Amino acid sequence: MTIEQWIEAGAPPVVAILRGLTPEHSSDIGQALLTAGIRVLEVPLNSPQPFASIERLSAECGRAALVGAGTVLSVEQVEAAAAAGARLIVSPHTDPEVIRRAVALGLECLPGFTSPTEAFAALAAGARHLKLFPAASLGVGYLKALREVLPRAAGVWAVGGTGAHDLAAWLAAGASGIGVGGSLYKAGDTAAVVEARARALIAAWRGAQPGTVASG
């Protein structure tokens, strides 16, 4: 399924960035996120044995989540991630060759950008979604200005310093969703801790929906 299909199916607009995840903990952490309701999982390639973690998550969670690789810097890494079962390629930068290879392999692509120039270059290379990074440093006002010129169909995900505390603000500014790293998962966190943080994220998302009535 594509990112849009997961969102249309009711998944929260959150990418779980699992930097530092190890293969031996991938099953527990992946299941904790699924139990909470998170449906997009990213293993950055600067984690220990990232392809082994991606392979395990893809095998165990691939039917219930979109599993991908993050911090992808080269065409070779795109191919290795795809071979491990990744269906999503996330980069911290805009590299047209990385984007084109991911698209050619039928993968979802989420390249990082800061400027309008990078955003339009990524779209021209075939990206449908963009990663605004580092989002917290740029601010929601920056995204509002970008949305005035970016194509309406282009999804923008805010990543970098984002979390439950500002999810509603990013969505209101025009973001399709956010990517959450350290405030959701740090290496060594238990599955129970991660699940609780994930549930807080989902509660923040539900609270941001028009017409939502808080329960207590």
C-alpha positions as CSV (number, residue, x, y, z in Angstrom):
1,M,0.0,0.0,0.0
2,T,1.1,3.6,-0.6
3,I,1.3,6.3,2.1
4,E,-2.0,7.7,0.8
5,Q,-3.7,4.3,1.1
6,W,-2.6,3.8,4.6
7,I,-3.9,7.3,5.6
8,E,-7.2,6.7,3.8
9,A,-7.5,3.4,5.7
10,G,-7.3,5.4,8.9
11,A,-3.7,5.2,9.9
12,P,-2.3,8.2,11.7
13,P,-0.1,10.5,9.6
14,V,3.1,9.6,11.5
15,V,6.3,8.0,10.4
16,A,8.1,6.3,13.2
17,I,11.8,6.9,12.8
18,L,13.6,4.1,14.6
19,R,17.2,5.3,14.6
20,G,19.5,3.0,16.6
21,L,17.1,0.0,16.3
22,T,18.9,-3.4,16.3
23,P,17.7,-6.6,14.7
24,E,17.2,-8.3,18.0
25,H,14.8,-5.6,19.2
26,S,13.0,-4.9,15.9
27,S,10.2,-7.4,16.4
28,D,9.2,-6.1,19.8
29,I,9.4,-2.5,18.8
30,G,7.6,-3.0,15.6
31,Q,4.8,-4.9,17.3
32,A,4.5,-2.2,19.9
33,L,4.0,0.4,17.3
34,L,1.5,-1.7,15.4
35,T,-0.4,-2.3,18.6
36,A,-0.6,1.4,19.2
37,G,-1.7,2.1,15.6
38,I,1.4,3.4,13.9
39,R,1.6,2.1,10.3
40,V,4.7,3.6,8.8
41,L,8.1,2.5,10.1
42,E,11.5,3.8,9.1
43,V,14.9,2.3,10.0
44,P,17.7,4.8,9.3
45,L,20.7,3.2,7.6
46,N,23.0,4.7,10.3
47,S,21.5,2.2,12.7
48,P,23.3,-1.1,13.6
49,Q,22.7,-3.7,10.9
50,P,19.8,-1.7,9.4
51,F,19.1,-4.1,6.5
52,A,18.7,-7.0,8.9
53,S,16.2,-4.9,10.9
54,I,14.4,-3.9,7.7
55,E,14.2,-7.5,6.6
56,R,12.8,-8.7,9.9
57,L,10.2,-5.8,10.1
58,S,9.2,-6.4,6.5
59,A,8.7,-10.1,7.1
60,E,6.8,-9.6,10.4
61,C,5.0,-6.3,9.9
62,G,4.9,-5.8,6.2
63,R,1.3,-6.8,5.8
64,A,0.2,-4.3,8.5
65,A,2.7,-1.4,7.9
66,L,4.7,0.4,5.3
67,V,8.3,-0.5,6.3
68,G,11.2,1.6,4.9
69,A,14.8,2.7,5.1
70,G,15.9,6.2,6.2
71,T,19.1,8.2,5.8
72,V,19.4,6.7,2.3
73,L,22.2,8.5,0.5
74,S,22.9,6.6,-2.7
75,V,21.5,4.5,-5.4
76,E,23.3,1.5,-4.1
77,Q,21.6,1.9,-0.7
78,V,18.2,2.2,-2.4
79,E,18.8,-1.1,-4.1
80,A,20.0,-2.8,-0.9
81,A,17.0,-1.5,1.0
82,A,14.7,-2.8,-1.6
83,A,16.4,-6.2,-1.5
84,A,15.8,-6.3,2.3
85,G,12.1,-5.6,1.7
86,A,11.8,-1.9,2.2
87,R,8.9,-0.2,0.4
88,L,9.7,3.3,1.5
89,I,12.9,5.3,0.9
90,V,13.6,8.3,3.1
91,S,16.5,10.7,2.5
92,P,17.8,13.7,4.5
93,H,18.5,15.5,1.2
94,T,17.4,15.9,-2.4
95,D,19.3,13.6,-4.8
96,P,17.5,13.1,-8.1
97,E,19.3,9.9,-8.8
98,V,18.2,8.4,-5.5
99,I,14.7,9.5,-6.2
100,R,14.6,8.2,-9.7
101,R,15.9,4.8,-8.7
102,A,13.4,4.5,-5.9
103,V,10.6,5.4,-8.3
104,A,11.9,2.9,-10.9
105,L,11.8,0.1,-8.3
106,G,8.2,1.0,-7.4
107,L,9.0,2.3,-4.0
108,E,7.5,5.2,-2.0
109,C,10.0,8.0,-1.8
110,L,10.3,10.8,0.8
111,P,13.3,13.0,0.0
112,G,14.4,15.7,2.3
113,F,14.4,19.4,1.3
114,T,14.7,22.8,2.9
115,S,14.4,25.2,0.0
116,P,11.7,25.6,-2.8
117,T,14.5,24.9,-5.3
118,E,15.1,21.5,-3.7
119,A,11.4,20.8,-3.4
120,F,10.7,21.3,-7.1
121,A,13.9,19.4,-8.1
122,A,12.6,16.4,-6.0
123,L,9.1,16.6,-7.6
124,A,10.7,16.8,-11.1
125,A,12.7,13.6,-10.3
126,G,9.4,11.8,-9.6
127,A,8.8,12.3,-5.8
128,R,5.2,12.6,-4.7
129,H,6.0,13.3,-1.1
130,L,8.6,15.6,0.4
131,K,10.3,15.7,3.8
132,L,10.7,19.2,5.2
133,F,13.9,19.0,7.3
134,P,14.8,20.2,9.9
135,A,11.2,21.2,10.4
136,A,11.3,22.6,13.9
137,S,14.1,24.9,13.0
138,L,12.2,26.2,10.0
139,G,8.8,26.5,11.7
140,V,5.2,26.2,10.7
141,G,5.2,29.6,9.1
142,Y,7.8,28.4,6.6
143,L,5.6,25.5,5.6
144,K,2.6,27.8,5.2
145,A,4.6,30.0,2.8
146,L,5.8,26.9,0.8
147,R,2.3,25.6,0.5
148,E,1.4,28.7,-1.5
149,V,3.7,27.6,-4.3
150,L,4.0,23.9,-4.1
151,P,1.5,21.7,-6.1
152,R,-1.5,20.9,-4.1
153,A,-1.0,17.2,-4.7
154,A,2.5,17.2,-3.3
155,G,2.6,15.8,0.3
156,V,4.9,17.5,2.7
157,W,6.0,15.7,5.9
158,A,7.5,17.7,8.7
159,V,10.6,16.0,10.3
160,G,13.1,17.1,12.8
161,G,12.0,18.1,16.3
162,T,8.4,17.2,15.7
163,G,6.2,15.2,18.0
164,A,2.8,15.0,19.9
165,H,3.4,18.6,21.1
166,D,3.2,20.2,17.7
167,L,1.5,17.6,15.5
168,A,-1.7,19.7,15.3
169,A,0.1,22.8,14.4
170,W,1.9,21.1,11.5
171,L,-1.3,19.6,10.1
172,A,-3.0,23.0,10.4
173,A,-0.1,24.5,8.4
174,G,-0.6,22.1,5.5
175,A,1.6,19.2,6.4
176,S,0.5,15.7,5.3
177,G,2.0,14.3,8.5
178,I,5.2,14.3,10.6
179,G,8.1,12.0,11.2
180,V,9.0,11.4,14.8
181,G,12.4,10.1,16.0
182,G,13.8,10.6,19.5
183,S,10.6,11.6,21.2
184,L,9.1,8.3,20.1
185,Y,12.1,5.9,20.1
186,K,15.7,5.9,21.3
187,A,18.0,2.9,21.2
188,G,17.4,0.8,24.3
189,D,13.8,2.0,24.9
190,T,11.4,-0.8,25.9
191,A,8.5,-1.8,23.8
192,A,6.1,-0.7,26.6
193,V,7.6,2.8,26.6
194,V,7.5,3.1,22.8
195,E,3.9,1.9,22.7
196,A,2.9,4.5,25.3
197,R,4.6,7.3,23.4
198,A,2.9,6.1,20.2
199,R,-0.5,6.2,21.8
200,A,0.2,9.8,22.9
201,L,1.0,10.7,19.3
202,I,-2.2,9.1,18.1
203,A,-4.2,10.9,20.8
204,A,-2.7,14.2,19.7
205,W,-3.7,13.4,16.1
206,R,-7.2,12.5,17.0
207,G,-7.5,15.6,19.1
208,A,-6.5,17.7,16.0
209,Q,-9.4,16.3,13.9
210,P,-12.3,18.7,13.2
211,G,-15.3,17.8,15.3
212,T,-13.3,15.6,17.7
213,V,-14.7,15.4,21.2
214,A,-12.2,14.7,23.8
215,S,-12.8,11.8,26.1
216,G,-11.6,11.4,29.6
